[in-house]
């Protein structure tokens, strides 16, 4: 079992004792993988040459290195630690890099360069075809993996090209150079979608080759949504990436609330094919987030259904296991239930 850690500023990242206790609890509960967030809201959890430091961590003024501390504690306990680049190519609309480099930003046909994500947050997307964007993104990954021993990395559904985007000056010029025509006004045009998907695939291929050349952990785990949604909305062709050995593992997000919906998404054709290809496949299960915490009974059934199909599980996310998204009175019982889940893995 694995767990994402964490998708919001957390006291866990600022205190060595909290980290040690968390890793002890996870080990006792049978977890063998932790996927800590290292790239979120356009900021990092270490001093970086490519992006600003996470404000709460900067404000705390602590010398603790949270990610490398997690990695060290993981090595002591046989828990693999894989840094999670949550935001991928997405940046807050007011991020410094967006203001400083508007030529790096993707745009819709109407010229708009932002979209609303995660409630009411305005987000911009950096262009995976732009050489400076590629240099920056790959540089961030390389910089992170050089800092301490870890077990590869994880990209997710934000390593993407939103299908509505691609009408900025850089992209239209590149498309015209390569095809002799202007981009179709219909963003769902299959040829246009394929061309943009190839740019994203090229970035993934360049990242992989760079990691190998640098002698860094090159295991790439990808955590996308269900395939049809991932491709049609985000141009993530994870089926092709898996077949082409550009990724080493799939962690397919299945956040369907009902058991029926969850089971239906487990049986999508692309997941069945992944089993045939032999690529290791995990299912991302929503444990708890905000006001939405999954009951233990439902979690147990979702784990059972996933394992029945030969998949492992990773929970989203730490605070939803037995932490702040769980009522205080239920935390001890829930922790023991997770220990039983872990022992039956």
MOHU-V821701 format. One record per residue. RES is the residue in one letter. PSI is psi in whole degrees, 0 to 359 (* if undefined). OMEGA is omega in whole degrees, 0 to 359 (NA if undefined). NEAR is the number of other ideal C-beta (glycine too) atoms within 10 Angstrom. Layout:
res=[RES:RES]
psi=[PSI:PSI]
omega=[OMEGA:OMEGA]
near=[NEAR:NEAR]
This chain:
res=[X:X:X:X:X:X:X:X:X:X:X:X:X:X:X:X:X:X:X:X:X:X:X:X:X:X:X:X:X:X:X:X:X:X:X:X:X:X:X:X:X:X:X:X:X:X:X:X:X:X:X:X:X:X:X:X:X:X:X:X:X:X:X:X:X:X:X:X:X:X:X:X:X:X:X:X:X:X:X:X:X:X:X:X:X:X:X:X:X:X:X:X:X:X:X:X:X:X:X:X:X:X:X:X:X:X:X:X:X:X:X:X:X:X:X:X:X:X:X:X:X:X:X:X:X:X:X:X:X:X:X:X:X:X:X:X:X:X:X:X:X:X:X:X:X:X:X:X:X:X:X:X:X:X:X:X:X:X:X:X:X:X:X:X:X:X:X:X:X:X:X:X:X:X:X:X:X:X:X:X:X:X:X:X:X:X:X:X:X:X:X:X:X:X:X:X:X:X:X:X:X:X:X:X:X:X:X:X:X:X:X:X:X:X:X:X:X:X:X:X:X:X:X:X:X:X:X:X:X:X:X:X:X:X:X:X:X:X:X:X:X:X:X:X:X:X:X:X:X:X:X:X:X:X:X:X:X:X:X:X:X:X:X:X:X:X:X:X:X:X:X:X:X:X:X:X:X:X:X:X:X:X:X:X:X:X:X:X:X:X:X:X:X:X:X:X:X:X:X:X:X:X:X:X:X:X:X:X:X:X:X:X:X:X:X:X:X:X:X:X:X:X:X:X:X:X:X:X:X:X:X:X:X:X:X:X:X:X:X:X:X:X:X:X:X]
psi=[151:172:140:142:110:163:14:161:131:140:337:324:351:11:117:321:321:318:314:315:317:316:325:314:317:320:314:331:3:13:138:6:137:134:88:141:126:354:101:142:27:17:161:171:24:163:123:151:354:344:159:160:145:122:314:325:320:319:324:331:32:156:352:133:100:319:314:332:317:317:319:314:326:316:324:333:7:25:123:138:122:115:139:116:76:313:350:242:9:140:147:145:333:13:149:321:328:319:320:331:68:337:349:352:134:154:154:174:331:5:351:137:10:162:157:129:154:53:256:19:127:125:146:161:126:148:113:347:346:127:326:326:317:316:317:313:312:321:320:317:312:314:317:314:341:342:330:158:128:180:40:205:166:131:159:206:353:355:85:171:103:131:337:344:157:14:16:167:316:311:316:322:316:318:317:320:320:336:343:11:161:153:139:144:336:109:348:5:126:319:318:318:317:318:315:321:323:328:319:318:321:321:317:318:319:320:313:315:326:316:318:318:325:356:29:161:124:10:120:118:134:132:84:178:184:146:311:317:317:319:312:332:329:1:31:104:69:340:312:319:322:315:322:6:34:343:155:347:146:135:88:121:126:88:20:133:319:153:321:313:322:314:322:317:335:336:19:145:320:325:322:321:321:322:320:323:340:12:130:132:127:161:127:119:134:111:310:141:119:233:2:95:128:135:153:324:315:321:316:320:322:322:317:314:321:313:327:329:7:16:148:182:145:133:140:115:190:306:346:356:291:28:219:340:7:133:140:318:339:355:317:315:318:320:316:327:321:324:321:321:316:322:341:4:*]
omega=[177:179:172:187:352:184:177:177:185:175:179:185:188:187:183:181:177:179:181:180:180:181:176:180:180:177:180:181:175:179:179:178:174:183:186:179:178:185:188:180:180:182:180:177:172:177:189:174:188:185:180:178:176:186:179:178:177:181:182:176:182:179:181:173:190:185:179:174:176:181:180:179:177:180:179:190:181:178:178:179:181:180:185:180:191:188:175:181:182:179:170:184:181:180:182:182:178:179:186:184:179:180:178:192:176:180:174:181:179:180:181:184:180:172:181:182:173:179:185:183:178:185:173:181:177:190:181:177:184:184:180:175:179:179:181:183:179:178:179:179:180:179:182:185:178:193:179:182:175:191:183:182:175:169:179:187:176:169:196:172:181:189:178:187:176:184:175:186:182:184:181:179:180:179:179:178:187:185:182:181:175:177:177:178:178:184:179:175:189:179:180:177:181:180:181:177:179:177:179:178:179:177:178:179:179:177:183:181:178:180:179:180:181:181:181:177:186:177:181:174:179:179:180:170:175:194:184:178:182:182:187:181:189:178:174:180:186:174:179:180:179:179:182:178:174:173:184:184:172:169:188:180:176:185:175:185:182:176:180:179:178:181:179:180:176:185:176:184:182:178:177:178:180:177:180:180:180:178:179:185:175:175:176:184:178:176:179:182:181:181:183:179:183:179:180:179:179:178:179:180:179:176:180:181:180:181:178:180:176:182:167:181:172:186:174:350:190:185:178:178:176:184:193:179:179:178:185:185:184:190:182:179:181:177:179:177:176:177:178:176:181:182:180:181:NA]
near=[20:22:26:24:26:23:18:14:19:21:11:18:24:17:17:15:7:15:22:16:13:22:22:13:16:25:18:13:20:15:25:16:21:26:30:27:27:28:26:19:21:21:21:23:23:18:12:17:9:17:22:15:14:22:11:15:20:12:11:15:7:13:6:14:18:24:22:17:19:27:22:17:21:25:15:11:15:8:20:17:25:24:26:26:21:23:23:19:24:24:23:18:17:11:21:12:19:20:11:9:16:13:12:21:23:26:22:16:14:7:8:12:18:19:17:10:16:9:6:6:13:12:21:25:28:24:26:25:21:21:11:13:22:20:12:18:22:19:15:18:21:16:16:23:21:11:15:17:12:24:20:18:24:27:24:23:20:22:25:24:24:20:17:17:23:28:20:22:10:19:22:14:11:18:21:12:8:10:12:7:10:11:20:16:9:10:17:10:12:9:11:19:20:11:20:24:20:15:19:20:18:13:21:20:13:16:21:19:12:16:20:11:10:13:8:16:16:17:17:21:23:24:24:27:21:19:21:11:15:21:21:12:14:22:23:28:23:24:19:13:21:21:14:12:10:17:21:15:19:25:28:25:20:24:16:17:11:9:13:9:12:21:17:13:19:20:10:16:10:18:20:11:14:23:12:7:12:8:18:15:19:19:24:25:24:21:28:23:16:10:6:12:20:21:11:19:10:15:23:16:14:23:21:12:19:23:15:10:14:10:22:18:23:26:26:24:24:26:21:26:27:22:19:15:18:19:9:7:7:14:14:10:12:21:16:13:18:26:15:12:21:16:9:11:12]
